[in-house]
Amino acid sequence: VPFLGWVQIFAYCGSIEYSSGLGEDAWGQSKAPGDMGWKPPFFTGGTQEQRNRRLAVELANGRLAMMAIIGMFFQDGLTGSAWGDWANYTDSPLRAFESELGVQAPVGFWDPVGFTKDGSTENFKRRRSVELKHGRIAMLATMGYITPEVAGKFGGLCAADLEFKEIPNGLAALNVVPFLGWVQIFAYCGSIEYSSGLGEDAWGQSKAPGDMGWKPPFFTGGTQEQRNRRLAVELANGRLAMMAIIGMFFQDGLTGSAWGDWANYTDSPLR
């Protein structure tokens, strides 16, 4: 685009801003947000409910379009193609990891923060080990939220004058479990770490990421392809569980309910 073409583009944008009041809809009191003074035919009439629905649709479409155009700019800048052909981005440091386990549809190799841009296989192995451990803990934690609600709780005493059934679900249990109960929990976690090699699967060379030394029955045999598929499933389920447990914590913290009853969050500024 020649220089005079850019002059015309900026002049047109300036004329639109000037004719619409130079931001009066944002700073002033006489216009609603987005009111540029133009009334498109077929879209300004109707009831207030219909107008509100059109504005909501416009907002939703605008948000989607903002994400879409940034993605197009990003792809175009990296690949030289407006449609982001990954094959054109031959200098990508991510190619060292694009065939690793966990690279799954629909996003493929996804690293928006750029943790792997240095191409370090040692750092990648450590992060993969951490991801697997966090995913396993999150899967157990998610089931720990759900199971007591569905199947009930163990009978008997957790501590003196404290039955298991009296321990509430969710974050409320943090204030009920006695000190020695936490000691047992942390001691168990420490024993697992110690028996598995104190992070040997993350830092060392003798173990694969996530190899804690335990071989679960029915899941360690089969061909390499079958084992890789099981590991990929574990990664995907662990990622889902990490999102799930964070959502449960968030809902529980806001509403006081493990299932996030919105009616309990009476202090919400969104009300």
C-alpha positions in Angstrom: 0.0 0.0 0.0 1.6 3.3 -1.0 2.0 6.3 1.4 -1.0 8.2 0.1 -3.1 5.1 0.6 -2.2 5.1 4.3 -3.0 8.8 4.4 -6.4 8.1 3.1 -7.0 5.2 5.5 -6.0 7.4 8.6 -8.0 10.3 7.3 -11.1 8.2 7.0 -10.6 6.8 10.5 -10.2 10.4 11.8 -13.4 11.5 10.0 -15.4 8.7 11.6 -14.0 9.6 15.1 -14.8 13.3 14.5 -18.3 12.8 13.1 -19.2 10.4 16.0 -18.2 12.9 18.7 -14.6 12.1 19.4 -15.4 9.5 22.1 -18.5 11.1 23.4 -20.0 7.6 23.8 -17.1 6.7 26.1 -16.5 9.9 28.2 -19.7 11.9 27.9 -23.2 11.5 29.3 -25.3 12.1 26.2 -24.6 8.8 24.4 -24.7 5.1 25.2 -21.5 3.0 24.7 -21.0 2.3 21.0 -23.4 5.0 19.8 -21.5 6.4 16.9 -24.5 8.3 15.6 -25.3 5.9 12.8 -28.6 4.0 12.8 -28.4 1.0 10.5 -31.6 0.1 8.8 -33.5 -3.0 10.1 -31.5 -3.1 13.3 -32.6 0.0 15.3 -36.4 -0.7 15.6 -38.2 -3.2 17.7 -38.7 -3.5 21.5 -36.1 -2.8 24.1 -35.6 -6.6 24.6 -34.9 -7.1 20.9 -32.4 -4.2 20.8 -30.7 -5.6 23.9 -30.4 -9.0 22.2 -28.9 -7.5 19.1 -26.3 -5.6 21.2 -25.5 -8.8 23.1 -25.0 -10.6 19.7 -22.7 -7.8 18.5 -20.6 -7.9 21.7 -20.2 -11.7 21.4 -19.3 -11.5 17.7 -16.9 -8.7 18.3 -15.1 -10.7 21.1 -14.8 -13.7 18.8 -13.5 -11.5 15.9 -10.8 -9.9 18.2 -9.5 -13.3 19.0 -9.7 -14.4 15.4 -7.8 -11.5 13.9 -5.0 -11.7 16.5 -4.7 -15.4 15.7 -4.5 -14.5 12.0 -1.9 -11.8 12.6 0.2 -14.2 14.7 0.0 -17.0 12.1 0.8 -14.7 9.3 3.7 -13.2 11.1 5.2 -16.6 11.9 4.5 -18.5 8.7 4.3 -15.8 6.0 0.9 -17.2 5.1 -2.4 -15.5 6.0 -3.7 -19.0 6.8 -0.9 -20.0 9.0 0.6 -23.1 7.2 2.7 -24.6 9.9 5.0 -26.2 7.3 6.2 -22.8 6.4 7.5 -22.0 9.9 10.7 -24.1 9.6 12.7 -22.1 12.2 10.3 -22.9 15.0 12.1 -24.1 18.2 8.9 -26.1 19.0 9.6 -28.6 16.2 11.8 -30.4 18.7 8.7 -31.3 20.7 5.9 -31.4 18.2 5.9 -35.2 18.0 6.0 -35.7 21.8 3.1 -37.4 23.7 0.4 -34.9 24.7 0.5 -33.1 21.3 -3.2 -33.7 20.6 -6.0 -32.2 18.5 -7.4 -29.7 18.2 -4.6 -27.4 19.2 -1.6 -29.6 18.5 1.6 -28.4 20.3 0.3 -25.6 22.4 2.8 -23.4 24.4 1.3 -19.9 24.4 3.8 -18.7 27.1 6.8 -20.0 25.3 8.3 -22.3 27.9 9.9 -24.5 25.3 11.2 -21.8 23.0 14.8 -22.5 24.2 14.5 -26.0 22.8 16.0 -27.6 26.0 15.1 -31.2 26.2 16.1 -31.3 29.9 13.6 -28.5 30.8 11.0 -30.2 28.7 11.4 -33.5 30.5 11.2 -31.7 33.9 8.0 -29.9 32.9 6.5 -33.1 31.5 7.1 -34.9 34.8 5.6 -32.0 36.8 2.6 -32.0 34.4 2.0 -35.8 34.9 2.3 -35.5 38.7 -0.1 -32.5 38.9 -2.5 -34.3 36.6 -2.5 -37.4 38.7 -3.1 -35.4 41.9 -5.8 -33.4 40.3 -7.6 -36.5 39.1 -7.5 -37.9 42.7 -8.6 -34.5 44.1 -11.5 -34.3 41.6 -12.7 -37.7 42.6 -12.3 -36.8 46.2 -14.8 -34.0 45.7 -17.3 -36.1 43.9 -17.1 -39.5 45.7 -18.3 -38.4 49.2 -21.3 -36.6 47.7 -22.3 -39.7 45.7 -21.2 -42.6 47.8 -21.1 -41.2 51.3 -18.2 -41.4 53.8 -16.4 -44.0 55.8 -17.7 -44.8 59.2 -15.6 -44.6 62.3 -13.4 -42.0 63.9 -10.9 -39.7 62.1 -9.7 -38.5 65.5 -11.0 -38.3 69.1 -14.5 -36.9 69.1 -14.4 -36.5 65.3 -16.2 -38.9 63.0 -15.4 -39.1 59.3 -19.0 -38.3 58.5 -18.7 -35.0 60.4 -15.9 -33.7 58.1 -17.5 -31.5 55.5 -16.7 -31.7 51.8 -14.5 -29.3 50.0 -12.5 -26.4 51.4 -14.4 -26.4 54.7 -12.5 -29.6 55.7 -9.3 -27.6 56.0 -10.5 -26.1 59.2 -11.7 -29.5 60.6 -8.9 -32.0 60.0 -6.7 -32.0 63.1 -3.0 -31.2 63.1 -1.9 -34.9 63.3 -4.1 -35.6 60.3 -2.1 -33.1 58.3 1.1 -34.6 59.6 0.0 -38.0 58.3 -1.0 -36.6 54.9 2.3 -34.8 54.4 4.3 -37.8 55.6 2.5 -40.0 53.1 3.3 -37.5 50.3 6.9 -37.5 51.4 7.1 -41.2 51.4 5.8 -41.4 47.9 8.4 -38.9 46.7 11.2 -40.7 48.5 10.3 -44.1 47.3 10.0 -42.9 43.7 13.5 -41.4 43.6 13.0 -37.8 44.8 12.3 -36.5 41.3 14.6 -38.8 39.4 12.0 -39.0 36.7 12.2 -35.2 36.3 16.0 -34.6 36.6 17.7 -37.9 36.1 18.4 -40.0 33.0 17.3 -43.4 34.3 13.6 -42.9 34.4 11.0 -41.6 31.9 8.8 -38.6 33.0 6.1 -39.8 35.4 7.8 -43.1 36.2 7.3 -43.4 39.9 8.4 -47.1 40.1 4.8 -48.5 40.3 3.6 -50.7 37.5 -0.2 -50.9 37.7 -1.7 -54.2 36.6 -3.4 -54.4 33.2 -1.8 -51.1 32.0 1.9 -51.9 31.6 1.8 -54.6 29.0 1.0 -54.5 25.3 2.8 -53.0 22.4 4.6 -49.6 22.4 1.8 -48.1 20.5 -0.7 -49.2 23.1 1.4 -47.9 25.9 1.8 -44.5 24.2 -1.9 -44.3 23.7 -2.5 -45.0 27.4 0.0 -42.3 28.4 -1.6 -39.8 26.0 -5.0 -40.6 27.6 -3.5 -40.0 31.0 -2.1 -36.7 30.0 -5.4 -35.6 28.5 -7.4 -36.7 31.6 -4.9 -35.1 33.9 -5.2 -31.7 32.0 -8.9 -31.9 32.2 -8.8 -32.7 35.9 -6.5 -29.8 36.7 -9.0 -27.4 35.1 -11.8 -29.2 36.9 -10.3 -29.1 40.4 -9.4 -25.4 40.0 -13.0 -24.7 39.0 -14.3 -26.6 42.0 -11.9 -24.7 44.4 -13.1 -21.4 42.9 -16.8 -22.3 43.2 -16.3 -23.6 46.7 -14.4 -20.6 47.8 -17.0 -18.1 46.5 -20.2 -20.0 47.4 -19.2 -22.1 50.4 -20.6 -25.1 48.5 -18.5 -27.9 46.9 -20.9 -27.7 44.0 -20.9 -24.0 43.5 -24.5 -23.0 44.1 -24.6 -19.4 42.7 -27.4 -18.5 45.0 -25.0 -18.8 48.0 -22.7 -16.1 46.6 -24.8 -13.1 47.8 -21.8 -10.7 47.8 -21.0 -11.1 44.1 -20.4 -7.7 42.5 -22.0 -9.2 39.4 -25.4 -9.2 41.0 
